């Protein structure tokens, strides 16, 4: 099995830099994922904090635990996303 490709991207929101990862997963194909604390910045009280926040969120397929996002290798992150989304 080929190791999924990973591309890190940065997103500037509310004067801070956050990160996303563009991954290719076996089941879901090419997706953008990010981490839970970034989602918490974009959405408060079950509502987007701004239109820009919604636009950013619309481009993110799934949010994972912060630790998993920053510590998992490429292959394991892709497997985690497929498992959690299934």
PDB file with one MODEL, atoms N, CA, C and O in Angstrom:
MODEL        1
ATOM      1  N   UNK A   1       0.847  -1.178   0.000  1.00  0.00           N
ATOM      2  CA  UNK A   1       0.000   0.000   0.000  1.00  0.00           C
ATOM      3  C   UNK A   1       0.892   1.241   0.000  1.00  0.00           C
ATOM      4  O   UNK A   1       1.848   1.333   0.769  1.00  0.00           O
ATOM      5  N   UNK A   2       0.572   2.168  -0.852  1.00  0.00           N
ATOM      6  CA  UNK A   2       1.344   3.409  -0.941  1.00  0.00           C
ATOM      7  C   UNK A   2       1.086   4.276   0.284  1.00  0.00           C
ATOM      8  O   UNK A   2      -0.024   4.305   0.816  1.00  0.00           O
ATOM      9  N   UNK A   3       2.108   4.971   0.718  1.00  0.00           N
ATOM     10  CA  UNK A   3       1.954   5.894   1.841  1.00  0.00           C
ATOM     11  C   UNK A   3       1.210   7.128   1.342  1.00  0.00           C
ATOM     12  O   UNK A   3       1.625   7.744   0.360  1.00  0.00           O
ATOM     13  N   UNK A   4       0.107   7.498   2.012  1.00  0.00           N
ATOM     14  CA  UNK A   4      -0.642   8.683   1.571  1.00  0.00           C
ATOM     15  C   UNK A   4       0.230   9.933   1.602  1.00  0.00           C
ATOM     16  O   UNK A   4       1.058  10.108   2.496  1.00  0.00           O
ATOM     17  N   UNK A   5       0.030  10.796   0.611  1.00  0.00           N
ATOM     18  CA  UNK A   5       0.802  12.040   0.577  1.00  0.00           C
ATOM     19  C   UNK A   5       0.201  13.040   1.560  1.00  0.00           C
ATOM     20  O   UNK A   5      -1.013  13.072   1.761  1.00  0.00           O
ATOM     21  N   UNK A   6       1.053  13.848   2.165  1.00  0.00           N
ATOM     22  CA  UNK A   6       0.604  14.853   3.123  1.00  0.00           C
ATOM     23  C   UNK A   6       1.173  16.202   2.713  1.00  0.00           C
ATOM     24  O   UNK A   6       2.362  16.324   2.420  1.00  0.00           O
ATOM     25  N   UNK A   7       0.323  17.199   2.695  1.00  0.00           N
ATOM     26  CA  UNK A   7       0.751  18.564   2.420  1.00  0.00           C
ATOM     27  C   UNK A   7       0.237  19.432   3.561  1.00  0.00           C
ATOM     28  O   UNK A   7      -0.962  19.448   3.841  1.00  0.00           O
ATOM     29  N   UNK A   8       1.131  20.148   4.215  1.00  0.00           N
ATOM     30  CA  UNK A   8       0.737  21.064   5.278  1.00  0.00           C
ATOM     31  C   UNK A   8       0.428  22.420   4.667  1.00  0.00           C
ATOM     32  O   UNK A   8       1.146  22.897   3.789  1.00  0.00           O
ATOM     33  N   UNK A   9      -0.643  23.033   5.139  1.00  0.00           N
ATOM     34  CA  UNK A   9      -1.011  24.366   4.687  1.00  0.00           C
ATOM     35  C   UNK A   9      -1.286  25.218   5.919  1.00  0.00           C
ATOM     36  O   UNK A   9      -1.687  24.704   6.963  1.00  0.00           O
ATOM     37  N   UNK A  10      -1.069  26.505   5.792  1.00  0.00           N
ATOM     38  CA  UNK A  10      -1.389  27.399   6.904  1.00  0.00           C
ATOM     39  C   UNK A  10      -2.575  28.267   6.526  1.00  0.00           C
ATOM     40  O   UNK A  10      -2.763  28.630   5.364  1.00  0.00           O
ATOM     41  N   UNK A  11      -3.365  28.588   7.528  1.00  0.00           N
ATOM     42  CA  UNK A  11      -4.546  29.424   7.361  1.00  0.00           C
ATOM     43  C   UNK A  11      -4.448  30.542   8.387  1.00  0.00           C
ATOM     44  O   UNK A  11      -4.289  30.284   9.580  1.00  0.00           O
ATOM     45  N   UNK A  12      -4.542  31.777   7.926  1.00  0.00           N
ATOM     46  CA  UNK A  12      -4.531  32.907   8.855  1.00  0.00           C
ATOM     47  C   UNK A  12      -5.976  33.269   9.182  1.00  0.00           C
ATOM     48  O   UNK A  12      -6.791  33.512   8.293  1.00  0.00           O
ATOM     49  N   UNK A  13      -6.269  33.298  10.471  1.00  0.00           N
ATOM     50  CA  UNK A  13      -7.607  33.656  10.923  1.00  0.00           C
ATOM     51  C   UNK A  13      -7.485  34.405  12.238  1.00  0.00           C
ATOM     52  O   UNK A  13      -6.803  33.954  13.158  1.00  0.00           O
ATOM     53  N   UNK A  14      -8.133  35.524  12.321  1.00  0.00           N
ATOM     54  CA  UNK A  14      -8.145  36.334  13.542  1.00  0.00           C
ATOM     55  C   UNK A  14      -6.721  36.621  14.035  1.00  0.00           C
ATOM     56  O   UNK A  14      -6.410  36.505  15.220  1.00  0.00           O
ATOM     57  N   UNK A  15      -5.878  36.999  13.077  1.00  0.00           N
ATOM     58  CA  UNK A  15      -4.484  37.393  13.330  1.00  0.00           C
ATOM     59  C   UNK A  15      -3.601  36.265  13.864  1.00  0.00           C
ATOM     60  O   UNK A  15      -2.540  36.526  14.431  1.00  0.00           O
ATOM     61  N   UNK A  16      -4.027  35.026  13.689  1.00  0.00           N
ATOM     62  CA  UNK A  16      -3.230  33.875  14.107  1.00  0.00           C
ATOM     63  C   UNK A  16      -3.102  32.903  12.939  1.00  0.00           C
ATOM     64  O   UNK A  16      -3.913  32.907  12.013  1.00  0.00           O
ATOM     65  N   UNK A  17      -2.074  32.078  13.005  1.00  0.00           N
ATOM     66  CA  UNK A  17      -1.854  31.065  11.982  1.00  0.00           C
ATOM     67  C   UNK A  17      -2.299  29.706  12.526  1.00  0.00           C
ATOM     68  O   UNK A  17      -1.917  29.308  13.626  1.00  0.00           O
ATOM     69  N   UNK A  18      -3.109  29.009  11.739  1.00  0.00           N
ATOM     70  CA  UNK A  18      -3.560  27.656  12.056  1.00  0.00           C
ATOM     71  C   UNK A  18      -3.137  26.761  10.904  1.00  0.00           C
ATOM     72  O   UNK A  18      -2.769  27.244   9.833  1.00  0.00           O
ATOM     73  N   UNK A  19      -3.192  25.460  11.127  1.00  0.00           N
ATOM     74  CA  UNK A  19      -2.692  24.541  10.109  1.00  0.00           C
ATOM     75  C   UNK A  19      -3.745  23.542   9.670  1.00  0.00           C
ATOM     76  O   UNK A  19      -4.625  23.153  10.439  1.00  0.00           O
ATOM     77  N   UNK A  20      -3.632  23.141   8.423  1.00  0.00           N
ATOM     78  CA  UNK A  20      -4.432  22.063   7.872  1.00  0.00           C
ATOM     79  C   UNK A  20      -3.473  21.090   7.201  1.00  0.00           C
ATOM     80  O   UNK A  20      -2.329  21.432   6.902  1.00  0.00           O
ATOM     81  N   UNK A  21      -3.949  19.886   6.973  1.00  0.00           N
ATOM     82  CA  UNK A  21      -3.166  18.888   6.249  1.00  0.00           C
ATOM     83  C   UNK A  21      -4.025  18.366   5.113  1.00  0.00           C
ATOM     84  O   UNK A  21      -5.183  17.998   5.309  1.00  0.00           O
ATOM     85  N   UNK A  22      -3.453  18.337   3.939  1.00  0.00           N
ATOM     86  CA  UNK A  22      -4.122  17.799   2.753  1.00  0.00           C
ATOM     87  C   UNK A  22      -3.632  16.371   2.603  1.00  0.00           C
ATOM     88  O   UNK A  22      -2.447  16.136   2.366  1.00  0.00           O
ATOM     89  N   UNK A  23      -4.543  15.418   2.742  1.00  0.00           N
ATOM     90  CA  UNK A  23      -4.134  14.023   2.702  1.00  0.00           C
ATOM     91  C   UNK A  23      -4.951  13.237   1.690  1.00  0.00           C
ATOM     92  O   UNK A  23      -6.066  13.614   1.331  1.00  0.00           O
ATOM     93  N   UNK A  24      -4.377  12.160   1.250  1.00  0.00           N
ATOM     94  CA  UNK A  24      -5.070  11.206   0.397  1.00  0.00           C
ATOM     95  C   UNK A  24      -5.307   9.959   1.231  1.00  0.00           C
ATOM     96  O   UNK A  24      -4.365   9.283   1.645  1.00  0.00           O
ATOM     97  N   UNK A  25      -6.581   9.664   1.472  1.00  0.00           N
ATOM     98  CA  UNK A  25      -6.923   8.494   2.275  1.00  0.00           C
ATOM     99  C   UNK A  25      -7.439   7.389   1.365  1.00  0.00           C
ATOM    100  O   UNK A  25      -7.960   7.670   0.286  1.00  0.00           O
ATOM    101  N   UNK A  26      -7.300   6.132   1.788  1.00  0.00           N
ATOM    102  CA  UNK A  26      -7.779   5.026   0.957  1.00  0.00           C
ATOM    103  C   UNK A  26      -9.285   5.076   0.677  1.00  0.00           C
ATOM    104  O   UNK A  26      -9.709   4.767  -0.437  1.00  0.00           O
ATOM    105  N   UNK A  27     -10.088   5.454   1.656  1.00  0.00           N
ATOM    106  CA  UNK A  27     -11.547   5.416   1.490  1.00  0.00           C
ATOM    107  C   UNK A  27     -12.158   6.744   1.060  1.00  0.00           C
ATOM    108  O   UNK A  27     -13.125   6.752   0.298  1.00  0.00           O
ATOM    109  N   UNK A  28     -11.623   7.851   1.524  1.00  0.00           N
ATOM    110  CA  UNK A  28     -12.236   9.158   1.266  1.00  0.00           C
ATOM    111  C   UNK A  28     -11.497   9.993   0.232  1.00  0.00           C
ATOM    112  O   UNK A  28     -11.922  11.103  -0.086  1.00  0.00           O
ATOM    113  N   UNK A  29     -10.401   9.472  -0.293  1.00  0.00           N
ATOM    114  CA  UNK A  29      -9.658  10.198  -1.320  1.00  0.00           C
ATOM    115  C   UNK A  29      -8.930  11.402  -0.755  1.00  0.00           C
ATOM    116  O   UNK A  29      -8.464  11.384   0.385  1.00  0.00           O
ATOM    117  N   UNK A  30      -8.837  12.444  -1.557  1.00  0.00           N
ATOM    118  CA  UNK A  30      -8.123  13.662  -1.176  1.00  0.00           C
ATOM    119  C   UNK A  30      -9.007  14.528  -0.285  1.00  0.00           C
ATOM    120  O   UNK A  30     -10.093  14.944  -0.688  1.00  0.00           O
ATOM    121  N   UNK A  31      -8.534  14.793   0.924  1.00  0.00           N
ATOM    122  CA  UNK A  31      -9.306  15.589   1.880  1.00  0.00           C
ATOM    123  C   UNK A  31      -8.390  16.542   2.635  1.00  0.00           C
ATOM    124  O   UNK A  31      -7.181  16.327   2.722  1.00  0.00           O
ATOM    125  N   UNK A  32      -8.980  17.588   3.176  1.00  0.00           N
ATOM    126  CA  UNK A  32      -8.270  18.511   4.051  1.00  0.00           C
ATOM    127  C   UNK A  32      -8.758  18.276   5.471  1.00  0.00           C
ATOM    128  O   UNK A  32      -9.960  18.263   5.733  1.00  0.00           O
ATOM    129  N   UNK A  33      -7.811  18.092   6.383  1.00  0.00           N
ATOM    130  CA  UNK A  33      -8.157  17.899   7.788  1.00  0.00           C
ATOM    131  C   UNK A  33      -7.455  18.957   8.630  1.00  0.00           C
ATOM    132  O   UNK A  33      -6.452  19.543   8.222  1.00  0.00           O
ATOM    133  N   UNK A  34      -8.004  19.178   9.797  1.00  0.00           N
ATOM    134  CA  UNK A  34      -7.379  20.104  10.733  1.00  0.00           C
ATOM    135  C   UNK A  34      -7.613  19.569  12.136  1.00  0.00           C
ATOM    136  O   UNK A  34      -7.996  18.411  12.305  1.00  0.00           O
ATOM    137  N   UNK A  35      -7.388  20.396  13.135  1.00  0.00           N
ATOM    138  CA  UNK A  35      -7.438  19.934  14.515  1.00  0.00           C
ATOM    139  C   UNK A  35      -8.567  20.614  15.282  1.00  0.00           C
ATOM    140  O   UNK A  35      -9.007  21.715  14.950  1.00  0.00           O
ATOM    141  N   UNK A  36      -9.017  19.912  16.320  1.00  0.00           N
ATOM    142  CA  UNK A  36     -10.217  20.295  17.057  1.00  0.00           C
ATOM    143  C   UNK A  36     -10.175  21.705  17.624  1.00  0.00           C
ATOM    144  O   UNK A  36     -11.179  22.414  17.567  1.00  0.00           O
ATOM    145  N   UNK A  37      -9.053  22.127  18.164  1.00  0.00           N
ATOM    146  CA  UNK A  37      -9.033  23.466  18.766  1.00  0.00           C
ATOM    147  C   UNK A  37      -9.184  24.558  17.710  1.00  0.00           C
ATOM    148  O   UNK A  37      -9.633  25.659  18.030  1.00  0.00           O
ATOM    149  N   UNK A  38      -8.820  24.277  16.466  1.00  0.00           N
ATOM    150  CA  UNK A  38      -9.059  25.243  15.390  1.00  0.00           C
ATOM    151  C   UNK A  38     -10.553  25.310  15.091  1.00  0.00           C
ATOM    152  O   UNK A  38     -11.096  26.395  14.887  1.00  0.00           O
ATOM    153  N   UNK A  39     -11.219  24.160  15.063  1.00  0.00           N
ATOM    154  CA  UNK A  39     -12.670  24.168  14.862  1.00  0.00           C
ATOM    155  C   UNK A  39     -13.353  24.964  15.970  1.00  0.00           C
ATOM    156  O   UNK A  39     -14.319  25.684  15.717  1.00  0.00           O
ATOM    157  N   UNK A  40     -12.856  24.836  17.187  1.00  0.00           N
ATOM    158  CA  UNK A  40     -13.430  25.575  18.317  1.00  0.00           C
ATOM    159  C   UNK A  40     -13.289  27.085  18.148  1.00  0.00           C
ATOM    160  O   UNK A  40     -14.115  27.842  18.657  1.00  0.00           O
ATOM    161  N   UNK A  41     -12.262  27.526  17.446  1.00  0.00           N
ATOM    162  CA  UNK A  41     -12.074  28.952  17.160  1.00  0.00           C
ATOM    163  C   UNK A  41     -13.079  29.416  16.103  1.00  0.00           C
ATOM    164  O   UNK A  41     -13.592  30.533  16.169  1.00  0.00           O
ATOM    165  N   UNK A  42     -13.352  28.551  15.135  1.00  0.00           N
ATOM    166  CA  UNK A  42     -14.247  28.908  14.029  1.00  0.00           C
ATOM    167  C   UNK A  42     -15.719  28.881  14.421  1.00  0.00           C
ATOM    168  O   UNK A  42     -16.524  29.654  13.901  1.00  0.00           O
ATOM    169  N   UNK A  43     -16.061  27.989  15.337  1.00  0.00           N
ATOM    170  CA  UNK A  43     -17.462  27.783  15.709  1.00  0.00           C
ATOM    171  C   UNK A  43     -17.609  27.952  17.219  1.00  0.00           C
ATOM    172  O   UNK A  43     -16.931  27.282  17.997  1.00  0.00           O
ATOM    173  N   UNK A  44     -18.494  28.845  17.620  1.00  0.00           N
ATOM    174  CA  UNK A  44     -18.781  29.059  19.040  1.00  0.00           C
ATOM    175  C   UNK A  44     -20.287  29.010  19.246  1.00  0.00           C
ATOM    176  O   UNK A  44     -21.044  29.594  18.470  1.00  0.00           O
ATOM    177  N   UNK A  45     -20.716  28.322  20.277  1.00  0.00           N
ATOM    178  CA  UNK A  45     -22.154  28.203  20.571  1.00  0.00           C
ATOM    179  C   UNK A  45     -22.931  27.694  19.364  1.00  0.00           C
ATOM    180  O   UNK A  45     -23.999  28.213  19.039  1.00  0.00           O
ATOM    181  N   UNK A  46     -22.386  26.671  18.701  1.00  0.00           N
ATOM    182  CA  UNK A  46     -23.017  26.027  17.545  1.00  0.00           C
ATOM    183  C   UNK A  46     -23.253  26.966  16.370  1.00  0.00           C
ATOM    184  O   UNK A  46     -24.148  26.731  15.558  1.00  0.00           O
ATOM    185  N   UNK A  47     -22.460  28.023  16.274  1.00  0.00           N
ATOM    186  CA  UNK A  47     -22.604  28.988  15.187  1.00  0.00           C
ATOM    187  C   UNK A  47     -21.225  29.484  14.766  1.00  0.00           C
ATOM    188  O   UNK A  47     -20.324  29.624  15.594  1.00  0.00           O
ATOM    189  N   UNK A  48     -21.072  29.747  13.475  1.00  0.00           N
ATOM    190  CA  UNK A  48     -19.807  30.301  12.990  1.00  0.00           C
ATOM    191  C   UNK A  48     -19.595  31.689  13.570  1.00  0.00           C
ATOM    192  O   UNK A  48     -20.544  32.457  13.729  1.00  0.00           O
ATOM    193  N   UNK A  49     -18.353  32.005  13.883  1.00  0.00           N
ATOM    194  CA  UNK A  49     -18.058  33.309  14.464  1.00  0.00           C
ATOM    195  C   UNK A  49     -18.045  34.409  13.409  1.00  0.00           C
ATOM    196  O   UNK A  49     -18.128  35.591  13.744  1.00  0.00           O
ATOM    197  N   UNK A  50     -17.941  34.028  12.133  1.00  0.00           N
ATOM    198  CA  UNK A  50     -17.971  35.003  11.040  1.00  0.00           C
ATOM    199  C   UNK A  50     -18.173  34.259   9.722  1.00  0.00           C
ATOM    200  O   UNK A  50     -18.102  33.032   9.665  1.00  0.00           O
ATOM    201  N   UNK A  51     -18.424  35.023   8.675  1.00  0.00           N
ATOM    202  CA  UNK A  51     -18.541  34.420   7.348  1.00  0.00           C
ATOM    203  C   UNK A  51     -17.213  33.819   6.910  1.00  0.00           C
ATOM    204  O   UNK A  51     -17.182  32.771   6.265  1.00  0.00           O
ATOM    205  N   UNK A  52     -16.117  34.484   7.260  1.00  0.00           N
ATOM    206  CA  UNK A  52     -14.795  33.945   6.924  1.00  0.00           C
ATOM    207  C   UNK A  52     -14.578  32.603   7.622  1.00  0.00           C
ATOM    208  O   UNK A  52     -14.020  31.680   7.029  1.00  0.00           O
ATOM    209  N   UNK A  53     -15.010  32.490   8.865  1.00  0.00           N
ATOM    210  CA  UNK A  53     -14.883  31.228   9.599  1.00  0.00           C
ATOM    211  C   UNK A  53     -15.653  30.119   8.896  1.00  0.00           C
ATOM    212  O   UNK A  53     -15.173  28.990   8.799  1.00  0.00           O
ATOM    213  N   UNK A  54     -16.835  30.438   8.410  1.00  0.00           N
ATOM    214  CA  UNK A  54     -17.632  29.441   7.702  1.00  0.00           C
ATOM    215  C   UNK A  54     -16.950  29.026   6.404  1.00  0.00           C
ATOM    216  O   UNK A  54     -16.932  27.843   6.064  1.00  0.00           O
ATOM    217  N   UNK A  55     -16.393  29.983   5.683  1.00  0.00           N
ATOM    218  CA  UNK A  55     -15.702  29.670   4.428  1.00  0.00           C
ATOM    219  C   UNK A  55     -14.507  28.751   4.678  1.00  0.00           C
ATOM    220  O   UNK A  55     -14.259  27.826   3.905  1.00  0.00           O
ATOM    221  N   UNK A  56     -13.779  29.002   5.742  1.00  0.00           N
ATOM    222  CA  UNK A  56     -12.640  28.143   6.084  1.00  0.00           C
ATOM    223  C   UNK A  56     -13.132  26.749   6.441  1.00  0.00           C
ATOM    224  O   UNK A  56     -12.594  25.752   5.958  1.00  0.00           O
ATOM    225  N   UNK A  57     -14.152  26.680   7.285  1.00  0.00           N
ATOM    226  CA  UNK A  57     -14.691  25.389   7.713  1.00  0.00           C
ATOM    227  C   UNK A  57     -15.236  24.586   6.538  1.00  0.00           C
ATOM    228  O   UNK A  57     -15.104  23.363   6.506  1.00  0.00           O
ATOM    229  N   UNK A  58     -15.840  25.260   5.584  1.00  0.00           N
ATOM    230  CA  UNK A  58     -16.387  24.575   4.413  1.00  0.00           C
ATOM    231  C   UNK A  58     -15.316  23.823   3.631  1.00  0.00           C
ATOM    232  O   UNK A  58     -15.624  22.848   2.945  1.00  0.00           O
ATOM    233  N   UNK A  59     -14.068  24.262   3.725  1.00  0.00           N
ATOM    234  CA  UNK A  59     -12.972  23.611   3.006  1.00  0.00           C
ATOM    235  C   UNK A  59     -12.326  22.474   3.796  1.00  0.00           C
ATOM    236  O   UNK A  59     -11.476  21.757   3.267  1.00  0.00           O
ATOM    237  N   UNK A  60     -12.717  22.307   5.040  1.00  0.00           N
ATOM    238  CA  UNK A  60     -12.113  21.273   5.886  1.00  0.00           C
ATOM    239  C   UNK A  60     -13.066  20.087   5.982  1.00  0.00           C
ATOM    240  O   UNK A  60     -14.218  20.225   6.393  1.00  0.00           O
ATOM    241  N   UNK A  61     -12.563  18.929   5.595  1.00  0.00           N
ATOM    242  CA  UNK A  61     -13.367  17.707   5.583  1.00  0.00           C
ATOM    243  C   UNK A  61     -13.634  17.176   6.984  1.00  0.00           C
ATOM    244  O   UNK A  61     -14.745  16.743   7.291  1.00  0.00           O
ATOM    245  N   UNK A  62     -12.600  17.211   7.841  1.00  0.00           N
ATOM    246  CA  UNK A  62     -12.730  16.579   9.152  1.00  0.00           C
ATOM    247  C   UNK A  62     -11.723  17.175  10.126  1.00  0.00           C
ATOM    248  O   UNK A  62     -10.636  17.594   9.729  1.00  0.00           O
ATOM    249  N   UNK A  63     -12.092  17.209  11.401  1.00  0.00           N
ATOM    250  CA  UNK A  63     -11.203  17.677  12.464  1.00  0.00           C
ATOM    251  C   UNK A  63     -10.825  16.490  13.349  1.00  0.00           C
ATOM    252  O   UNK A  63     -11.680  15.690  13.729  1.00  0.00           O
ATOM    253  N   UNK A  64      -9.545  16.387  13.669  1.00  0.00           N
ATOM    254  CA  UNK A  64      -9.069  15.331  14.556  1.00  0.00           C
ATOM    255  C   UNK A  64      -8.548  15.957  15.849  1.00  0.00           C
ATOM    256  O   UNK A  64      -8.383  17.173  15.942  1.00  0.00           O
ATOM    257  N   UNK A  65      -8.298  15.124  16.823  1.00  0.00           N
ATOM    258  CA  UNK A  65      -7.693  15.551  18.075  1.00  0.00           C
ATOM    259  C   UNK A  65      -6.390  16.303  17.791  1.00  0.00           C
ATOM    260  O   UNK A  65      -5.621  15.912  16.914  1.00  0.00           O
ATOM    261  N   UNK A  66      -6.153  17.368  18.529  1.00  0.00           N
ATOM    262  CA  UNK A  66      -4.948  18.183  18.316  1.00  0.00           C
ATOM    263  C   UNK A  66      -3.671  17.347  18.354  1.00  0.00           C
ATOM    264  O   UNK A  66      -2.808  17.484  17.487  1.00  0.00           O
ATOM    265  N   UNK A  67      -3.554  16.487  19.352  1.00  0.00           N
ATOM    266  CA  UNK A  67      -2.356  15.669  19.483  1.00  0.00           C
ATOM    267  C   UNK A  67      -2.172  14.761  18.269  1.00  0.00           C
ATOM    268  O   UNK A  67      -1.060  14.626  17.759  1.00  0.00           O
ATOM    269  N   UNK A  68      -3.246  14.146  17.810  1.00  0.00           N
ATOM    270  CA  UNK A  68      -3.163  13.277  16.633  1.00  0.00           C
ATOM    271  C   UNK A  68      -2.729  14.069  15.407  1.00  0.00           C
ATOM    272  O   UNK A  68      -1.898  13.602  14.627  1.00  0.00           O
ATOM    273  N   UNK A  69      -3.282  15.256  15.235  1.00  0.00           N
ATOM    274  CA  UNK A  69      -2.957  16.077  14.069  1.00  0.00           C
ATOM    275  C   UNK A  69      -1.470  16.381  13.998  1.00  0.00           C
ATOM    276  O   UNK A  69      -0.860  16.280  12.933  1.00  0.00           O
ATOM    277  N   UNK A  70      -0.893  16.749  15.119  1.00  0.00           N
ATOM    278  CA  UNK A  70       0.502  17.182  15.123  1.00  0.00           C
ATOM    279  C   UNK A  70       1.504  16.051  15.323  1.00  0.00           C
ATOM    280  O   UNK A  70       2.681  16.218  15.004  1.00  0.00           O
ATOM    281  N   UNK A  71       1.069  14.904  15.843  1.00  0.00           N
ATOM    282  CA  UNK A  71       2.042  13.856  16.148  1.00  0.00           C
ATOM    283  C   UNK A  71       1.960  12.618  15.261  1.00  0.00           C
ATOM    284  O   UNK A  71       2.939  11.881  15.151  1.00  0.00           O
ATOM    285  N   UNK A  72       0.825  12.377  14.631  1.00  0.00           N
ATOM    286  CA  UNK A  72       0.691  11.160  13.829  1.00  0.00           C
ATOM    287  C   UNK A  72       1.446  11.278  12.516  1.00  0.00           C
ATOM    288  O   UNK A  72       1.510  12.343  11.902  1.00  0.00           O
ATOM    289  N   UNK A  73       2.014  10.153  12.105  1.00  0.00           N
ATOM    290  CA  UNK A  73       2.641  10.139  10.791  1.00  0.00           C
ATOM    291  C   UNK A  73       1.552  10.131   9.719  1.00  0.00           C
ATOM    292  O   UNK A  73       0.370   9.957  10.016  1.00  0.00           O
ATOM    293  N   UNK A  74       1.962  10.318   8.507  1.00  0.00           N
ATOM    294  CA  UNK A  74       1.034  10.460   7.387  1.00  0.00           C
ATOM    295  C   UNK A  74       0.077   9.271   7.259  1.00  0.00           C
ATOM    296  O   UNK A  74      -1.136   9.449   7.152  1.00  0.00           O
ATOM    297  N   UNK A  75       0.624   8.087   7.271  1.00  0.00           N
ATOM    298  CA  UNK A  75      -0.185   6.884   7.072  1.00  0.00           C
ATOM    299  C   UNK A  75      -1.216   6.719   8.184  1.00  0.00           C
ATOM    300  O   UNK A  75      -2.384   6.440   7.918  1.00  0.00           O
ATOM    301  N   UNK A  76      -0.780   6.894   9.429  1.00  0.00           N
ATOM    302  CA  UNK A  76      -1.694   6.713  10.557  1.00  0.00           C
ATOM    303  C   UNK A  76      -2.805   7.764  10.586  1.00  0.00           C
ATOM    304  O   UNK A  76      -3.936   7.455  10.959  1.00  0.00           O
ATOM    305  N   UNK A  77      -2.497   8.988  10.202  1.00  0.00           N
ATOM    306  CA  UNK A  77      -3.525  10.027  10.163  1.00  0.00           C
ATOM    307  C   UNK A  77      -4.585   9.694   9.116  1.00  0.00           C
ATOM    308  O   UNK A  77      -5.779   9.858   9.368  1.00  0.00           O
ATOM    309  N   UNK A  78      -4.162   9.232   7.958  1.00  0.00           N
ATOM    310  CA  UNK A  78      -5.111   8.854   6.907  1.00  0.00           C
ATOM    311  C   UNK A  78      -6.005   7.708   7.370  1.00  0.00           C
ATOM    312  O   UNK A  78      -7.209   7.716   7.111  1.00  0.00           O
ATOM    313  N   UNK A  79      -5.427   6.732   8.049  1.00  0.00           N
ATOM    314  CA  UNK A  79      -6.207   5.605   8.567  1.00  0.00           C
ATOM    315  C   UNK A  79      -7.192   6.084   9.632  1.00  0.00           C
ATOM    316  O   UNK A  79      -8.347   5.659   9.643  1.00  0.00           O
ATOM    317  N   UNK A  80      -6.745   6.962  10.520  1.00  0.00           N
ATOM    318  CA  UNK A  80      -7.621   7.506  11.561  1.00  0.00           C
ATOM    319  C   UNK A  80      -8.816   8.233  10.954  1.00  0.00           C
ATOM    320  O   UNK A  80      -9.950   8.025  11.383  1.00  0.00           O
ATOM    321  N   UNK A  81      -8.575   9.071   9.975  1.00  0.00           N
ATOM    322  CA  UNK A  81      -9.664   9.815   9.337  1.00  0.00           C
ATOM    323  C   UNK A  81     -10.660   8.848   8.713  1.00  0.00           C
ATOM    324  O   UNK A  81     -11.866   8.993   8.914  1.00  0.00           O
ATOM    325  N   UNK A  82     -10.178   7.864   7.959  1.00  0.00           N
ATOM    326  CA  UNK A  82     -11.090   6.895   7.349  1.00  0.00           C
ATOM    327  C   UNK A  82     -11.895   6.145   8.406  1.00  0.00           C
ATOM    328  O   UNK A  82     -13.087   5.901   8.220  1.00  0.00           O
ATOM    329  N   UNK A  83     -11.256   5.781   9.507  1.00  0.00           N
ATOM    330  CA  UNK A  83     -11.939   5.040  10.573  1.00  0.00           C
ATOM    331  C   UNK A  83     -13.003   5.897  11.251  1.00  0.00           C
ATOM    332  O   UNK A  83     -14.115   5.427  11.491  1.00  0.00           O
ATOM    333  N   UNK A  84     -12.676   7.140  11.559  1.00  0.00           N
ATOM    334  CA  UNK A  84     -13.611   7.996  12.289  1.00  0.00           C
ATOM    335  C   UNK A  84     -14.766   8.488  11.422  1.00  0.00           C
ATOM    336  O   UNK A  84     -15.858   8.739  11.931  1.00  0.00           O
ATOM    337  N   UNK A  85     -14.538   8.626  10.133  1.00  0.00           N
ATOM    338  CA  UNK A  85     -15.584   9.135   9.243  1.00  0.00           C
ATOM    339  C   UNK A  85     -16.527   8.019   8.810  1.00  0.00           C
ATOM    340  O   UNK A  85     -17.681   8.282   8.469  1.00  0.00           O
ATOM    341  N   UNK A  86     -16.057   6.792   8.821  1.00  0.00           N
ATOM    342  CA  UNK A  86     -16.846   5.645   8.334  1.00  0.00           C
ATOM    343  C   UNK A  86     -18.154   5.475   9.045  1.00  0.00           C
ATOM    344  O   UNK A  86     -18.910   4.555   8.734  1.00  0.00           O
TER     345      UNK A  86
ENDMDL
END
